[in-house]
Amino acid sequence: MLKTIFSLPADLYRNRRLVMKLAKNDFKTRYAGSYFGTIWAFVQPVVTILVYWFVFSVGFRSNTDELGIPFVLYLVAGIVPWFFFSDALSGGTNALIEYNYLVKKVVFNISVLPVVKIISALFVHGFFVILAIILYMCNGRFPDMYYLQIFYYSACAFFLVTGLCYATSAIVVLFRDLGQIIGIILQIGVWITPIMWVAESMIGVQSRLYKILQLNPMFYIVSGYRDAFIIKRWFWERPNWTIYFWVVSIICFLFGNWIFKRLRIHFADVL
């Protein structure tokens, strides 16, 4: 049992140089056919942020006065981790299909492929974290010790999406419709996490709906980024929520590990 649990992390550690090399190549080649190249990896999310900012601060006028910050700062703190999760889950789900020529190689360890996509998404995530810090500095909010939690919550997102991607990347090989289902789930998820609205003030922290929303593990991560940037609260000040997140994430990882190992014997035949 322990061998099964730790086999994937061990594979990743043994092939860490290969993983980083493939991740860098994946990031570079993703937009290789376009004139502006990797710039598009950053332009699209920035445009998305600007559109959401205009719609919800000018049109619907989302209120963040209680937090004492402009809406754009509240939005950025939540959408930056969501961009990473969404990009990593989408890319990791299709990793085996995209790298099918490697899957068919007997000597290649295919268990590293989903993580290659996740690390590729992590490069873009690092850029947006820096951009968010700059935006906060422009509004007079300079980095402090609480910002160190960004590393913790990034690790949380990485671990969660890794477990999910091992499951989805294996299942999508046999059930191609899963890729479309993941896209729909992500469209719904951006609203129920929530990213664009202030759940605490709109529905209240004591409401049943708020407690239901907290069951979403990404709610913990997004709230954590906002704790680091805005609220100034440490993650250990939410002990029950933290324990719940890690229990769910570990279950997802173990399930993804199990699914991947059970289905990997079919990959080469199907692809």
C-alpha positions in Angstrom: 0.0 0.0 0.0 2.7 2.5 1.0 4.6 1.6 -2.2 1.6 2.5 -4.3 1.1 5.8 -2.4 4.6 7.0 -2.8 5.4 5.5 -6.2 4.3 8.5 -8.2 6.2 11.1 -6.1 9.2 8.9 -6.3 9.0 8.7 -10.1 8.7 12.5 -10.2 11.8 13.0 -8.0 13.9 10.5 -10.0 12.9 12.2 -13.3 12.9 15.8 -11.9 15.4 17.1 -14.5 13.4 15.6 -17.4 10.2 17.0 -16.0 11.6 20.5 -15.8 13.1 20.2 -19.3 9.7 19.0 -20.8 7.9 21.8 -18.9 10.1 24.5 -20.3 9.7 23.1 -23.8 6.0 22.8 -23.4 5.8 26.4 -22.3 7.9 27.6 -25.2 6.1 25.5 -27.9 2.6 26.1 -26.8 2.5 29.3 -28.8 5.4 28.5 -31.2 3.3 29.0 -34.3 2.1 32.5 -33.4 3.9 35.7 -34.2 4.0 37.0 -30.6 4.8 33.5 -29.1 4.6 33.1 -25.4 3.3 36.6 -24.9 -0.2 35.2 -25.6 0.1 33.2 -22.4 0.0 36.4 -20.5 -2.2 38.6 -22.7 -5.3 36.5 -22.5 -5.5 36.4 -18.7 -4.8 40.1 -18.5 -7.6 40.9 -20.9 -9.9 38.6 -18.9 -9.1 40.5 -15.7 -9.7 43.8 -17.4 -13.1 42.6 -18.7 -14.2 41.3 -15.3 -13.0 44.5 -13.6 -15.0 46.7 -15.9 -18.2 44.6 -15.7 -18.2 44.1 -11.9 -16.8 47.5 -10.8 -18.6 49.7 -13.4 -21.6 47.7 -14.5 -22.7 45.6 -11.5 -20.6 47.7 -9.0 -19.5 44.9 -6.7 -18.9 46.4 -3.3 -15.5 45.9 -1.5 -15.7 49.0 0.6 -15.8 46.9 3.8 -12.4 45.6 2.9 -11.1 49.0 2.2 -9.7 48.2 -1.2 -10.7 48.7 -4.9 -12.6 45.9 -6.5 -9.7 45.2 -8.9 -7.4 44.2 -6.1 -10.0 41.9 -4.6 -10.5 40.4 -8.1 -6.8 39.9 -8.8 -6.1 38.2 -5.5 -8.8 35.6 -6.3 -8.4 35.1 -10.0 -4.6 34.6 -10.0 -4.8 31.2 -8.3 -7.9 30.3 -10.3 -6.0 30.9 -13.6 -3.3 28.5 -12.5 -5.8 25.8 -11.4 -7.9 26.2 -14.6 -4.8 26.1 -16.9 -3.2 23.3 -15.0 -6.3 21.1 -14.9 -7.1 21.7 -18.6 -3.5 21.0 -19.7 -2.9 18.1 -17.3 -6.1 16.4 -18.4 -5.0 16.3 -22.0 -1.3 15.6 -21.3 -1.4 11.9 -22.4 -3.3 12.7 -25.5 -1.0 15.6 -26.5 2.1 13.5 -25.8 0.8 10.3 -27.2 4.0 9.7 -29.1 5.8 9.4 -25.7 3.1 7.2 -24.2 3.8 4.6 -26.9 7.5 4.5 -25.9 8.1 1.5 -23.7 11.0 3.0 -21.8 9.4 6.4 -21.1 7.9 7.0 -17.7 4.5 8.4 -18.6 3.6 9.3 -15.0 5.5 12.5 -15.4 3.5 13.9 -18.3 0.5 15.4 -16.3 3.0 17.2 -14.0 4.8 18.6 -17.0 1.7 20.5 -17.9 1.1 21.7 -14.3 4.7 23.0 -14.0 4.2 24.8 -17.4 1.2 26.5 -16.0 3.2 27.3 -12.9 5.5 29.5 -14.9 2.6 31.7 -16.0 1.3 31.7 -12.4 4.6 33.1 -11.1 4.3 36.0 -13.5 0.8 36.9 -12.4 1.7 36.6 -8.7 4.4 39.2 -9.4 1.9 41.3 -11.3 -0.5 41.2 -8.4 2.2 42.3 -6.0 3.0 45.2 -8.2 -0.7 46.2 -8.4 -0.9 46.1 -4.7 2.2 48.2 -4.3 0.8 50.8 -6.7 -2.1 51.1 -4.3 0.1 51.6 -1.3 0.0 48.0 0.0 3.5 46.7 0.2 4.7 43.1 0.8 4.9 41.9 4.4 5.3 38.5 6.2 1.8 37.4 5.2 2.9 37.3 1.6 5.0 34.2 2.4 1.7 32.3 2.5 1.5 32.7 -1.3 4.1 29.9 -1.5 2.0 27.7 0.8 -1.2 28.3 -1.1 0.5 27.8 -4.4 1.8 24.4 -3.1 -1.8 23.6 -2.0 -3.1 24.4 -5.5 -0.3 22.3 -7.0 -0.9 19.3 -4.9 -4.7 19.4 -5.4 -4.5 19.8 -9.2 -1.9 17.1 -9.4 -4.2 14.5 -7.8 -7.1 15.6 -10.1 -4.9 15.5 -13.2 -3.7 12.0 -12.6 -7.3 10.9 -12.5 -8.6 13.0 -15.4 -5.7 12.4 -17.7 -6.1 8.7 -17.3 -9.9 8.7 -17.7 -10.0 11.0 -20.7 -7.9 8.6 -22.8 -10.8 6.1 -22.6 -13.6 8.7 -22.3 -12.8 11.7 -24.5 -15.9 13.6 -23.5 -14.4 14.3 -20.1 -12.3 17.1 -21.6 -15.5 19.0 -22.5 -17.0 18.2 -19.1 -14.0 19.6 -17.4 -14.4 22.8 -19.4 -18.0 23.2 -18.2 -17.1 22.5 -14.6 -14.4 25.2 -14.8 -16.9 27.7 -16.2 -19.2 26.9 -13.2 -16.4 26.8 -10.8 -15.2 30.3 -11.4 -18.6 31.5 -10.1 -19.1 29.2 -7.1 -15.6 29.5 -5.8 -16.3 32.6 -5.8 -14.0 34.9 -7.7 -16.0 37.9 -8.9 -18.3 38.5 -5.9 -17.8 38.9 -2.2 -19.5 35.9 -0.6 -18.9 37.1 3.0 -21.0 40.3 2.5 -23.5 39.0 -0.1 -24.7 35.8 1.6 -23.0 36.0 5.1 -20.5 33.7 6.7 -23.1 32.0 8.9 -25.4 31.1 6.0 -25.8 27.5 4.9 -24.9 28.4 1.3 -21.6 29.9 2.5 -20.8 26.6 4.3 -21.7 24.7 1.1 -19.4 26.9 -0.9 -16.6 26.2 1.5 -16.7 22.5 0.6 -15.0 23.5 -2.7 -11.2 23.1 -2.0 -10.5 26.0 -4.4 -12.5 28.2 -2.1 -9.8 27.6 0.6 -7.0 28.5 -1.8 -8.6 31.6 -3.2 -9.5 32.8 0.3 -5.9 32.1 1.3 -4.5 34.3 -1.4 -6.9 37.0 -0.2 -5.8 36.4 3.4 -2.2 37.0 2.3 -2.9 40.1 0.2 -5.8 41.7 2.0 -7.1 40.2 5.3 -3.7 39.5 6.8 -4.6 36.2 8.4 -2.4 33.1 8.7 -3.5 29.8 7.4 -3.2 28.1 10.9 -5.9 30.5 12.1 -8.3 28.4 10.1 -7.4 25.0 11.5 -10.6 23.1 10.7 -10.7 24.5 7.2 -7.0 23.7 6.6 -7.5 20.1 7.9 -10.5 19.6 5.7 -8.6 20.9 2.6 -5.7 18.5 3.1 -7.9 15.5 3.8 -9.8 16.2 0.5 -6.6 16.8 -1.4 -4.9 13.7 -0.1 -8.0 11.6 -1.0 -7.9 13.2 -4.5 -4.2 12.4 -4.9 -4.6 8.8 -3.7 -7.6 8.3 -6.0 -5.8 9.9 -8.9 -2.8 7.7 -8.3 -5.0 4.5 -8.1 -6.9 5.4 -11.3 -3.8 6.2 -13.2 -2.1 2.9 -12.3 -5.2 0.9 -13.1 -5.7 2.4 -16.5 -2.1 2.9 -17.7 -2.0 -0.6 -19.3 -4.6 0.6 -21.8 -3.0 3.9 -22.8 -0.7 2.7 -25.6 -3.4 0.6 -27.2 -6.0 3.4 -27.2 -3.7 6.2 -28.2 
